[in-house]
Amino acid sequence: MTTPTQPNIKLQNSEDYRENYANSVQVRVNVWDFFLVFGTLQQQTETQVDIQNFQGIYLSPQQAKALLGILQHNVAGYESTFGEIKLDPRMAAPGPIH
């Protein structure tokens, strides 16, 4: 079986391209797609957290799985260089599934 030739890829930013910082990502899943909602989280008090969402992105299941692989690879590289990334156990609580 022949391996297909890798195409030349040209990256180009559209006119409405923007970069932002997100410390909140919500994921909604249905049979057709994954929906990622990015926002910024600010803890106002011990019991109050405010999240301002600024961008929602739909991904096909195939793109979501490809993103998972890329993130796993890059997180592993980051941790091998800088050490384990520790998560706040309070933030790992499961949320509703949509």
N, CA, C and O of each residue as an XYZ file, in Angstrom:
392
protein
N       0.848     -1.185      0.000
C       0.000      0.000      0.000
C       0.886      1.238      0.000
O       1.835      1.327      0.780
N       0.585      2.173     -0.853
C       1.379      3.386     -1.019
C       0.910      4.464     -0.052
O      -0.290      4.692      0.104
N       1.864      5.123      0.593
C       1.546      6.248      1.471
C       1.299      7.481      0.617
O       2.126      7.816     -0.231
N       0.167      8.170      0.826
C      -0.097      9.366      0.018
C       0.930     10.457      0.279
O       1.446     10.593      1.388
N       1.213     11.223     -0.751
C       2.150     12.337     -0.634
C       1.538     13.429      0.231
O       0.371     13.783      0.065
N       2.333     13.961      1.155
C       1.865     15.052      2.013
C       1.799     16.337      1.194
O       2.790     16.716      0.569
N       0.646     17.018      1.183
C       0.553     18.258      0.395
C       1.326     19.393      1.061
O       1.569     19.373      2.267
N       1.705     20.375      0.260
C       2.269     21.606      0.805
C       1.122     22.390      1.424
O       0.075     22.566      0.802
N       1.320     22.855      2.638
C       0.269     23.571      3.359
C       0.667     25.031      3.492
O       1.762     25.348      3.957
N      -0.221     25.906      3.084
C       0.008     27.349      3.205
C      -0.944     27.873      4.264
O      -2.160     27.805      4.087
N      -0.416     28.393      5.358
C      -1.230     28.974      6.425
C      -1.411     30.461      6.155
O      -0.459     31.168      5.826
N      -2.637     30.915      6.300
C      -2.939     32.322      6.063
C      -4.038     32.745      7.025
O      -5.038     32.043      7.171
N      -3.863     33.870      7.674
C      -4.877     34.393      8.585
C      -5.923     35.182      7.804
O      -5.586     35.985      6.934
N      -7.200     34.946      8.124
C      -8.273     35.707      7.498
C      -8.300     37.121      8.093
O      -7.613     37.404      9.075
N      -9.094     37.996      7.490
C      -9.175     39.377      7.975
C      -9.721     39.464      9.393
O      -9.355     40.368     10.144
N     -10.602     38.524      9.769
C     -11.180     38.570     11.109
C     -10.443     37.679     12.108
O     -10.962     37.405     13.190
N      -9.235     37.224     11.753
C      -8.422     36.424     12.673
C      -8.107     37.234     13.925
O      -7.822     38.430     13.859
N      -8.165     36.549     15.070
C      -7.801     37.215     16.318
C      -7.222     36.176     17.265
O      -7.489     34.981     17.137
N      -6.437     36.639     18.202
C      -5.899     35.782     19.251
C      -6.448     36.268     20.575
O      -6.628     37.467     20.786
N      -6.712     35.326     21.462
C      -7.248     35.645     22.770
C      -6.691     34.678     23.792
O      -6.163     33.626     23.434
N      -6.804     35.021     25.036
C      -6.436     34.139     26.138
C      -7.711     33.541     26.700
O      -8.687     34.257     26.923
N      -7.714     32.230     26.931
C      -8.858     31.562     27.548
C      -8.366     30.720     28.713
O      -7.398     29.971     28.586
N      -9.036     30.849     29.846
C      -8.768     29.956     30.965
C     -10.034     29.181     31.330
O     -10.150     28.623     32.421
N     -10.971     29.162     30.393
C     -12.196     28.379     30.534
C     -12.551     27.809     29.169
O     -12.614     28.538     28.179
N     -12.782     26.505     29.122
C     -13.251     25.848     27.904
C     -14.377     24.913     28.302
O     -14.205     24.033     29.146
N     -15.515     25.113     27.694
C     -16.661     24.228     27.907
C     -16.841     23.415     26.636
O     -16.636     23.921     25.532
N     -17.224     22.149     26.793
C     -17.387     21.265     25.642
C     -18.798     20.711     25.650
O     -19.275     20.199     26.663
N     -19.453     20.819     24.514
C     -20.767     20.213     24.309
C     -20.634     19.250     23.136
O     -19.981     19.559     22.140
N     -21.252     18.093     23.260
C     -21.100     17.051     22.257
C     -22.471     16.549     21.836
O     -23.360     16.360     22.666
N     -22.630     16.336     20.534
C     -23.794     15.613     20.034
C     -23.306     14.647     18.961
O     -22.104     14.539     18.722
N     -24.209     13.965     18.331
C     -23.819     12.929     17.373
C     -23.070     13.502     16.165
O     -22.290     12.783     15.541
N     -23.285     14.764     15.824
C     -22.687     15.352     14.625
C     -21.415     16.132     14.872
O     -20.550     16.190     13.998
N     -21.278     16.741     16.060
C     -20.114     17.598     16.255
C     -19.784     17.809     17.725
O     -20.532     17.424     18.624
N     -18.634     18.436     17.929
C     -18.183     18.902     19.228
C     -18.240     20.423     19.174
O     -17.873     21.027     18.165
N     -18.695     21.037     20.249
C     -18.777     22.493     20.309
C     -17.939     22.954     21.487
O     -18.256     22.639     22.634
N     -16.868     23.698     21.218
C     -15.978     24.218     22.253
C     -16.293     25.693     22.457
O     -16.315     26.466     21.499
N     -16.534     26.082     23.697
C     -16.820     27.476     24.040
C     -15.673     27.981     24.906
O     -15.422     27.456     25.991
N     -14.984     28.998     24.417
C     -13.830     29.558     25.114
C     -14.231     30.837     25.838
O     -15.037     31.623     25.341
N     -13.657     31.031     27.015
C     -13.956     32.218     27.792
C     -12.865     32.504     28.797
O     -11.855     31.805     28.871
N     -13.097     33.555     29.572
C     -12.189     33.903     30.661
C     -12.947     33.775     31.980
O     -14.078     34.239     32.122
N     -12.300     33.145     32.913
C     -12.878     32.859     34.219
C     -12.263     33.809     35.234
O     -11.047     33.996     35.261
N     -13.098     34.404     36.060
C     -12.617     35.251     37.151
C     -13.328     34.826     38.421
O     -14.557     34.823     38.490
N     -12.547     34.471     39.418
C     -13.137     34.076     40.698
C     -13.337     35.335     41.523
O     -12.376     35.977     41.947
N     -14.603     35.679     41.744
C     -14.945     36.893     42.475
C     -14.798     36.702     43.982
O     -14.260     37.561     44.681
N     -15.286     35.562     44.469
C     -15.178     35.199     45.880
C     -14.930     33.694     45.942
O     -14.834     33.035     44.907
N     -14.827     33.158     47.139
C     -14.617     31.710     47.308
C     -15.749     30.901     46.677
O     -15.527     29.779     46.222
N     -16.955     31.457     46.648
C     -18.109     30.713     46.139
C     -18.670     31.257     44.827
O     -19.641     30.708     44.308
N     -18.087     32.317     44.282
C     -18.620     32.932     43.060
C     -17.556     32.984     41.980
O     -16.497     33.584     42.166
N     -17.844     32.349     40.843
C     -16.966     32.382     39.683
C     -17.758     32.944     38.510
O     -18.862     32.480     38.227
N     -17.207     33.928     37.837
C     -17.833     34.509     36.655
C     -17.038     34.088     35.426
O     -15.810     34.168     35.422
N     -17.735     33.638     34.377
C     -17.103     33.258     33.128
C     -17.698     34.105     32.011
O     -18.915     34.150     31.832
N     -16.834     34.768     31.271
C     -17.273     35.550     30.114
C     -16.832     34.801     28.860
O     -15.645     34.768     28.538
N     -17.788     34.201     28.156
C     -17.485     33.483     26.925
C     -17.279     34.463     25.786
O     -17.988     35.464     25.683
N     -16.295     34.173     24.921
C     -16.040     35.066     23.803
C     -15.975     34.366     22.453
O     -15.987     35.040     21.423
N     -15.905     33.030     22.418
C     -15.812     32.356     21.124
C     -16.314     30.928     21.226
O     -15.961     30.205     22.157
N     -17.125     30.529     20.282
C     -17.566     29.148     20.167
C     -17.068     28.571     18.853
O     -17.144     29.226     17.813
N     -16.559     27.345     18.898
C     -16.002     26.692     17.707
C     -16.614     25.300     17.580
O     -16.577     24.514     18.527
N     -17.176     24.997     16.413
C     -17.681     23.657     16.122
C     -16.570     22.848     15.458
O     -15.870     23.345     14.576
N     -16.417     21.596     15.893
C     -15.468     20.664     15.283
C     -16.189     19.383     14.900
O     -17.086     18.930     15.611
N     -15.797     18.804     13.784
C     -16.299     17.476     13.447
C     -15.690     16.483     14.437
O     -14.662     16.784     15.044
N     -16.294     15.315     14.615
C     -15.686     14.305     15.497
C     -14.252     13.958     15.074
O     -13.398     13.711     15.925
N     -13.994     13.940     13.777
C     -12.642     13.628     13.299
C     -11.654     14.719     13.698
O     -10.541     14.417     14.128
N     -12.048     15.980     13.561
C     -11.164     17.085     13.958
C     -10.977     17.118     15.469
O      -9.892     17.445     15.949
N     -12.022     16.782     16.226
C     -11.893     16.730     17.685
C     -10.875     15.671     18.087
O     -10.057     15.902     18.977
N     -10.919     14.508     17.436
C      -9.966     13.444     17.760
C      -8.551     13.838     17.342
O      -7.592     13.540     18.053
N      -8.413     14.504     16.198
C      -7.102     14.992     15.772
C      -6.569     16.029     16.760
O      -5.383     16.015     17.089
N      -7.435     16.928     17.236
C      -7.039     17.922     18.232
C      -6.599     17.247     19.520
O      -5.608     17.654     20.125
N      -7.330     16.216     19.947
C      -6.948     15.457     21.138
C      -5.527     14.916     21.002
O      -4.724     15.041     21.927
N      -5.215     14.319     19.862
C      -3.880     13.768     19.648
C      -2.800     14.834     19.688
O      -1.751     14.639     20.302
N      -3.057     15.965     19.034
C      -2.084     17.067     19.011
C      -1.874     17.616     20.421
O      -0.740     17.872     20.826
N      -2.967     17.797     21.171
C      -2.840     18.312     22.539
C      -2.096     17.330     23.435
O      -1.243     17.739     24.222
N      -2.411     16.024     23.325
C      -1.707     15.023     24.132
C      -0.212     15.057     23.854
O       0.599     15.018     24.779
N       0.146     15.127     22.593
C       1.559     15.161     22.205
C       2.255     16.408     22.775
O       3.355     16.316     23.320
N       1.608     17.559     22.644
C       2.223     18.808     23.096
C       2.249     18.936     24.608
O       3.206     19.482     25.156
N       1.216     18.446     25.304
C       1.227     18.473     26.771
C       2.337     17.555     27.289
O       3.039     17.910     28.235
N       2.500     16.385     26.680
C       3.576     15.470     27.092
C       4.940     16.135     26.906
O       5.804     16.017     27.775
N       5.143     16.825     25.797
C       6.397     17.536     25.567
C       6.614     18.652     26.570
O       7.728     18.838     27.061
N       5.566     19.396     26.880
C       5.646     20.472     27.866
C       6.041     19.908     29.229
O       6.935     20.430     29.896
N       5.359     18.828     29.635
C       5.631     18.242     30.952
C       7.026     17.627     31.021
O       7.650     17.662     32.082
N       7.525     17.075     29.941
C       8.880     16.521     29.976
C       9.923     17.629     30.096
O      11.017     17.402     30.612
N       9.587     18.818     29.623
C      10.505     19.956     29.727
C      10.363     20.710     31.044
O      11.360     21.055     31.678
N       9.109     20.968     31.458
C       8.863     21.862     32.588
C       8.314     21.170     33.828
O       8.198     21.810     34.873
N       7.978     19.905     33.753
C       7.403     19.190     34.893
C       5.901     19.029     34.750
O       5.267     19.633     33.885
N       5.355     18.201     35.618
C       3.938     17.861     35.564
C       3.048     19.087     35.751
O       3.305     19.938     36.602
N       2.013     19.156     34.949
C       0.998     20.196     35.093
C      -0.007     19.691     36.119
O      -0.622     18.642     35.929
N      -0.168     20.425     37.190
C      -1.094     20.023     38.246
C      -2.406     20.785     38.081
O      -2.415     21.994     37.850
N      -3.513     20.052     38.204
C      -4.827     20.659     38.083
C      -5.442     20.879     39.454
O      -5.231     20.089     40.374
N      -6.196     21.946     39.582
C      -6.935     22.223     40.805
C      -8.070     21.209     40.901
O      -8.930     21.188     40.021
N      -8.107     20.361     41.943
C      -9.145     19.326     42.024
C     -10.563     19.899     42.066
O     -11.508     19.208     41.683
N     -10.734     21.126     42.514
C     -12.068     21.734     42.534
C     -12.581     21.997     41.132
O     -13.793     22.034     40.918
N     -11.693     22.178     40.178
C     -12.104     22.494     38.814
C     -12.372     21.238     37.985
O     -12.824     21.343     36.845
N     -12.105     20.072     38.528
C     -12.274     18.817     37.776
C     -13.664     18.222     37.985
O     -13.948     17.143     37.464
N     -14.535     18.894     38.731
C     -15.865     18.361     38.972
C     -16.627     18.232     37.660
O     -16.617     19.160     36.851
N     -17.285     17.100     37.435
C     -17.998     16.919     36.160
C     -19.185     17.870     36.057
O     -19.911     18.106     37.023
N     -19.353     18.398     34.870
C     -20.473     19.285     34.614
C     -21.568     18.559     33.860
O     -21.459     17.358     33.613
N     -22.612     19.264     33.495
C     -23.710     18.622     32.748
C     -23.242     18.206     31.346
O     -22.393     18.864     30.744
N     -23.791     17.141     30.856
C     -23.501     16.661     29.508
C     -24.661     17.071     28.617
O     -25.815     16.742     28.893
N     -24.347     17.793     27.544
C     -25.391     18.268     26.619
C     -25.335     17.460     25.339
O     -26.127     17.695     24.426
